[in-house]
Amino acid sequence: MFSLNILKNRAGYILVETLISVVILAFGLTWVLNAFSAKINALRTSKNYTHASLLLEKKICELETSGGINLNEWPEGRRNGKFPEDERFDWEINISHMYNEQNEQLDIVEVTLTVRWKEISVSRELDVVTYMPKIPSTI
């Protein structure tokens, strides 16, 4: 009988303790789920940067296989397109002539290659600048 009276007197305290425990548990779970979400976003970003760097390398190798830039195939200026193997990624190439101090055109071109993609609602890009020899155009 004595123990039942103690429980009757503590009934209000048990309810308050339970509510406080539930609130602490809710905040803790929210924090843990946010941490998992941030980690998943970081993994997605890392995966996309890795994939973009591989696509970038593939496009540069495509240009380098001929030993330089053939201006008949790749004229000076900007060109862009999509990668057929992954439509989420776009590429842009900007080819420009190089000049020396006397403003004479060199046999080297500056090639800027950019890969762009969208992640959720954020636009991201990865680019590289390289210099390649011009291949004389045969007409």
Secondary structure as GFF3:
##gff-version 3
##sequence-region A 1 139
A	DSSP	alpha_helix	2	64	.	.	.	ID=ss1
A	DSSP	beta_strand	69	70	.	.	.	ID=ss2
A	DSSP	beta_strand	77	83	.	.	.	ID=ss3
A	DSSP	beta_strand	86	99	.	.	.	ID=ss4
A	DSSP	beta_strand	105	119	.	.	.	ID=ss5
A	DSSP	beta_strand	122	135	.	.	.	ID=ss6
###
